[in-house]
């Protein structure tokens, strides 16, 4: 029997251990956690009543006050009470002040101790590309690659794209079916997948056959970089193409057959943007307010005079922004008022006009550079970062080389495809 037993154990050793045969072990939880969400009228102290003594409450609240005021806790604040499993004595409390900050209170032999815990974040990179079938908003929000992002975060991405391309392409008027986009986006995400912050590293938009690029560059490394094209020229221009954020313009839920712009500038010398009443209206360029008041047809309207003889007009506003008066100096993107339907307007929309030397012009025809190019002393670093970011764009599945680079390569040596396309047949 002894020999048999030895044999059996020797056989066991020669086989990999089978974990599945181990008896289940019951491990009691290290603590019991009860999670509460503060209702209106409920206080932190009220939540602790009956859980700990009044003396302990005072000690706990004192420790909490080192980081935040118990009287200023928002409705919906999540509070986790952590108990010892054996006697259900309170051992700790976590208060999630914001999605990024939690105050952790721990019971110590001599009272309560508090510490601030930052929610851990991870940084990853998103790559997305697509072709526009209806409108840009649909193309980005419904991109399956981005489906793991929350709806809000996908909308945030569109805002980022709009901010980067707002001087080059008016997403509400100029996007065409067949246009393509691709971008590389760096995000900071929390363990629950929500996005804390993000920034576009590189983006390409091919609009009606023209490729626009925006490459992020931060020469000082202070997080306040900006965007440049492939030649190192700033993407900034003297005028925003539109006075509203793209996402606020009422076109995105509809297909391309319904055009968001009620009339073209040619027919009534202005552009109408349909948007919800109350939507922010931005000054499209730096300037001085020369008119602010009510006209019978324009309703509440503002005119701004800009350098080089330009004037812009914003009409049918519901209200002016506080502090905006005749003589106010405004900067590009400053909010000057809010969309409404005052004057001759059938519904809430912004009527926007641009004049030069007293004559109406199409805002899309103005292309004045404004931002500085990459400084000469930063050119070397720019060159290195540019090639890294362009390489990132080119890794996106389904996309080819960045177009301008192709053109450059072609001028040096014709590709096979080009040679094959030489119209020898046509000459015969
Ligand atoms: Zn109009």
Boltz pocket constraint, residues with backbone or C-beta under 6 A from the ligand:
constraints:
  - pocket:
      binder: B
      contacts: [[A, 268], [A, 270], [A, 271], [A, 272], [A, 350], [A, 351], [A, 352]]
      max_distance: 6.0
